[in-house]
Amino acid sequence: MRQGKVLASLIALGLLMSACGGGQTAGSSAAAGSGVASGGKPAASGAAATNDQLYEAAKKEGEIVANVQDSDSERLAVDTFTKRYPGIKITWQLGRGADVANKLTTQAQGNVFTHDVFSSGPHDMDGMREAGMLEPYQSPELANVRPDFVDANKVIDPQYVLVYGITVNTKLVPPDQEPKSWNDLLDPKWKGKIAMQDPRGSGGTMTLLVGLSKYEPLGMDYIRKLAAQQPFIGRETNQLLTQLVSGEFPIMLGVSAGQLVTQKDKNPSVPVKEIKPTEGIPMVLLGAGLMKNAPHPNAARLWLDWRLSQEGQEVLGKEGQSPVRNGVPTPHEETTIEGVKLLYLDKGQDTANLPQYTKQWDDIFFKK
Amino acid sequence: MSDTLVARAEPQVLPWGWRLRLNAALTPANIAMGGITLFVAFLVLYPLGTLLIGSFLTATPGRTGTFTLQNYISAYTDSATYRILLTTVVLAGVKTILATLLAVTFGLIVVRTDTPLRRLLELLIAVPFFVPPILEAIGWIMLLSPKAGALNVAAQALFGPGAPVFNIYSLGGMIWVLMLNSTAFIFLLVVNALRSMDASLEEAAFASGASSLQVALRVTLPLMAPAILGAATLSFIRALEAFEVPVLIGLPAKVFVFPNRIYAAIDYDRPSNYGLATSLGVSLMVITLVLIFLQNRIMRGKQYTLISGKGYQPRIIRLGPARYAAFALCILFFVVTAVLPISQLLAGSLSRTFGLWDPASLTLSNYARIFTDDQMWRGLRNTLLVGGVTALFAMVLCSFVAYVIVRTKFAGRRFLDLVSWLPWTVPGIVVGVGMLAAYIRFPVHVYGTVFLLGIAFVTGGIPLGVRLMSGIMMQIGAELEESARVHGAQWGQTYRRVLLPLARPALLAGALILFVTFSRALSSVVLLSGPGTELLSVVLFKYFNAGRVEAVCALAMLMLVINLVGLAIARRTGFLSAGGGHL
């Protein structure tokens, strides 16, 4: 999900889609040796045997129903997976993460179980876990994932990371004027010129502000000073981005690095740039989980394993996500998190506190 | 069941007078009308009732919870609720009054004057209705944002840097965008009613020496009151719950209206607090009830018979040279409300990056993307099929409902009238949650099928469909119906052979309007759509969230072309021709 706001941050608008990669064929021979073998490490070879059995069981199920973001990276992931494991069709579902969560919980009350995998930002993931909607599953691939991204509850699989820096319109902000740090945004020359997506509820800006407010030397005081810069607050990141591009404002907050990669893919000459401020960069971890009573549990496990494999993470990184697996490079400077100071949200705790944060942002940004 | 009751009843148990009344009540007509009332009541009250019950429970609709008044307490002990409600009512009121004035003016110009190219103008004025509101809002933002808005930039270039800038992010900007879309909507609703007028009353007024203006104000407009009031009321209610303009323009302007508040309940709480959203929606129901009451008061005891057995064409007013001014006014409206915003969308659909206007970024790849998307094709098929079939079905149903409400003394008609307004008093996303919670447990398997989409469309189409038909039903003279009865026709025959043919143009025009609203419905169906049951509007939302605003524009252009071609064919083939169904 390159698009950040959505799955990413506790979801503002996620969407799902269902394109079925059904008809893909690749020689089934390709599948045999491949599995997890790409991992190459000792742990992976042990997993490979399991993986073959899992594939056999998954083939009998023949399908995976998941909510998958309609992004280029997820399209490529689905295509690559169905070539790697012929005979398993991925059915994508449409809807925003929070809506899908609500839909699945309502369905479960009516004893209807359609989904195998649910994925979204931490707030929805935590909510689904607390509602008992997820089946604990710890992929063997977790051994190769950065330990700080692994779920202590052993229920949610990390997928990839979204980071939120400062986005500038390069036509309006020449290189020597660029803000290099969060504190640079407090310069009077930017007053009234910073756009941001509504920080209340959930979304990229919520992630951003919680991240900045929790870490010294910025803290809650910084957020108040930022509010005093009178930012322009809009609702839809993707609509605001069109205005950043058209030159309505020079600076925008709450755009994930992946969203910028999408913009550059569409048009390399688009005059926008991501800056990683010196104090650190707020991030959010996207997760996925196996559904309780999943109709195709083995296929779902195979899919979850593959997404954390070397190949799966490379595919996700290629189109603009930041991988969570050790040693998987991303081809984009924007989404590189190696050696970058990340400002984490507390897993569980901060997501539970989002209503309080919402109230705080409401007071700081709207009650003046 | 009542039959057996009557058969078994002893005279002393059931007094003689009662039995007579029961017997009289159980006519085929009453049974049919009772059946329709029950059917419509079920469609509307089953999902809304699920929501209402949920708003008194501690859990999300459809789930088990304990009784609570917390949602109502937090909704109505907060003074912000009333402040925001007042802003909303004022905003909706102002834009509805302005839009109604404009719409009626344009309606009179194209139907009742000798303005050149009237048939073309009629089509052009309706065009903004065919643009999804969210894209219309985005188009206006691109035109009128204070620094980079195309019109503001052009004004600076023409008149220098001192030229005034119109800031779309203001109360005025909100009213502007809302008003333009409503004008086209109200225009579509009233133009047929204006056309189907029998001019004999006007002739009589003219014969008594009244001037054109006097006739218009004292005869024509009062006669059109039911159609105009109905359309204006719908437009007003819509403004209470529609979220596009409040979210995209109102939020940056810090002008908060009711939809912002309802969406806050859904967006800021986890899990989404649909109970609170529903309890807030109850105020919209109350406002609607008051409006219906007022409307009934205004129209009570008056006669609106306009279509009689005698075939008059409406009198055409000769404007003289002023007809060119009228023509120019219509064209100006078309350019401002359709050409300007649609030009932004068209440019976006042909561009690599929306907002970056540069010949080097011209591309057809956005169209290539949508035309190679399987989901788009399934969405197109489902939208055309399900939308088309349900639009026709809904209009036939609504014509019955309108008939019962307007033309009969059926005991349940006031209840039916009331129920027929309700689906629009609750925001689409909340209705969608109610539909999901209600139909997942429905004994007949509709969940996950296109039938549920159809049910959602019909339910959501009832308020508009009934209003479209009741204006017409009120205008058809009772003497036509009575003469059919005198000649021995049954109730059903009268409806089918007399009323339906008379109302046919309105019914088909209505089906087209409903189809357009179905084709862009999003929040009410997004939860009900899934693999195999995609809809174009849901696919459009998917592109938007994926950061592909350019593909959104391309898809919007496709939808616009489909709708306009449909409208043009319908007019060409005479389906909707002026008064085509009249005697």
HADDOCK unambig.tbl for C-alpha pairs under 7 A between the chains (distance, minus, plus):
assign (segid A and resid 3 and name CA) (segid B and resid 546 and name CA) 5.86 0.50 0.50
assign (segid A and resid 3 and name CA) (segid B and resid 547 and name CA) 6.44 0.50 0.50
assign (segid A and resid 13 and name CA) (segid B and resid 545 and name CA) 6.42 0.50 0.50
assign (segid A and resid 14 and name CA) (segid B and resid 545 and name CA) 6.50 0.50 0.50
assign (segid A and resid 15 and name CA) (segid B and resid 542 and name CA) 5.40 0.50 0.50
assign (segid A and resid 15 and name CA) (segid B and resid 545 and name CA) 6.46 0.50 0.50
assign (segid A and resid 16 and name CA) (segid B and resid 542 and name CA) 6.79 0.50 0.50
assign (segid A and resid 18 and name CA) (segid B and resid 375 and name CA) 6.94 0.50 0.50
assign (segid A and resid 18 and name CA) (segid B and resid 531 and name CA) 5.80 0.50 0.50
assign (segid A and resid 19 and name CA) (segid B and resid 374 and name CA) 6.77 0.50 0.50
assign (segid A and resid 19 and name CA) (segid B and resid 375 and name CA) 6.23 0.50 0.50
assign (segid A and resid 70 and name CA) (segid B and resid 542 and name CA) 6.87 0.50 0.50
assign (segid A and resid 70 and name CA) (segid B and resid 546 and name CA) 6.05 0.50 0.50
assign (segid A and resid 71 and name CA) (segid B and resid 546 and name CA) 5.79 0.50 0.50
assign (segid A and resid 93 and name CA) (segid B and resid 530 and name CA) 5.89 0.50 0.50
assign (segid A and resid 93 and name CA) (segid B and resid 531 and name CA) 6.14 0.50 0.50
assign (segid A and resid 94 and name CA) (segid B and resid 530 and name CA) 6.15 0.50 0.50
assign (segid A and resid 95 and name CA) (segid B and resid 526 and name CA) 6.48 0.50 0.50
assign (segid A and resid 95 and name CA) (segid B and resid 527 and name CA) 6.72 0.50 0.50
assign (segid A and resid 99 and name CA) (segid B and resid 527 and name CA) 7.00 0.50 0.50
assign (segid A and resid 103 and name CA) (segid B and resid 527 and name CA) 6.95 0.50 0.50
assign (segid A and resid 106 and name CA) (segid B and resid 62 and name CA) 6.92 0.50 0.50
assign (segid A and resid 106 and name CA) (segid B and resid 437 and name CA) 6.47 0.50 0.50
assign (segid A and resid 107 and name CA) (segid B and resid 440 and name CA) 6.76 0.50 0.50
assign (segid A and resid 109 and name CA) (segid B and resid 63 and name CA) 6.76 0.50 0.50
assign (segid A and resid 110 and name CA) (segid B and resid 440 and name CA) 6.31 0.50 0.50
assign (segid A and resid 110 and name CA) (segid B and resid 441 and name CA) 5.97 0.50 0.50
assign (segid A and resid 200 and name CA) (segid B and resid 268 and name CA) 6.44 0.50 0.50
assign (segid A and resid 201 and name CA) (segid B and resid 267 and name CA) 5.38 0.50 0.50
assign (segid A and resid 201 and name CA) (segid B and resid 268 and name CA) 3.73 0.50 0.50
assign (segid A and resid 201 and name CA) (segid B and resid 269 and name CA) 6.81 0.50 0.50
assign (segid A and resid 202 and name CA) (segid B and resid 268 and name CA) 6.97 0.50 0.50
assign (segid A and resid 232 and name CA) (segid B and resid 252 and name CA) 6.19 0.50 0.50
assign (segid A and resid 233 and name CA) (segid B and resid 252 and name CA) 5.13 0.50 0.50
assign (segid A and resid 234 and name CA) (segid B and resid 248 and name CA) 6.60 0.50 0.50
assign (segid A and resid 234 and name CA) (segid B and resid 251 and name CA) 6.18 0.50 0.50
assign (segid A and resid 234 and name CA) (segid B and resid 252 and name CA) 5.26 0.50 0.50
assign (segid A and resid 235 and name CA) (segid B and resid 247 and name CA) 6.25 0.50 0.50
assign (segid A and resid 235 and name CA) (segid B and resid 248 and name CA) 6.25 0.50 0.50
assign (segid A and resid 238 and name CA) (segid B and resid 547 and name CA) 5.43 0.50 0.50
assign (segid A and resid 242 and name CA) (segid B and resid 354 and name CA) 5.88 0.50 0.50
assign (segid A and resid 242 and name CA) (segid B and resid 355 and name CA) 5.36 0.50 0.50
assign (segid A and resid 243 and name CA) (segid B and resid 355 and name CA) 6.60 0.50 0.50
assign (segid A and resid 245 and name CA) (segid B and resid 355 and name CA) 5.95 0.50 0.50
assign (segid A and resid 245 and name CA) (segid B and resid 356 and name CA) 6.20 0.50 0.50
assign (segid A and resid 246 and name CA) (segid B and resid 148 and name CA) 6.34 0.50 0.50
assign (segid A and resid 246 and name CA) (segid B and resid 355 and name CA) 4.58 0.50 0.50
assign (segid A and resid 246 and name CA) (segid B and resid 356 and name CA) 5.49 0.50 0.50
assign (segid A and resid 247 and name CA) (segid B and resid 148 and name CA) 5.75 0.50 0.50
assign (segid A and resid 248 and name CA) (segid B and resid 147 and name CA) 5.29 0.50 0.50
assign (segid A and resid 248 and name CA) (segid B and resid 148 and name CA) 4.82 0.50 0.50
assign (segid A and resid 266 and name CA) (segid B and resid 352 and name CA) 5.99 0.50 0.50
assign (segid A and resid 267 and name CA) (segid B and resid 352 and name CA) 5.74 0.50 0.50
assign (segid A and resid 267 and name CA) (segid B and resid 353 and name CA) 6.49 0.50 0.50
assign (segid A and resid 355 and name CA) (segid B and resid 268 and name CA) 6.45 0.50 0.50
assign (segid A and resid 355 and name CA) (segid B and resid 269 and name CA) 6.20 0.50 0.50
assign (segid A and resid 358 and name CA) (segid B and resid 268 and name CA) 6.86 0.50 0.50
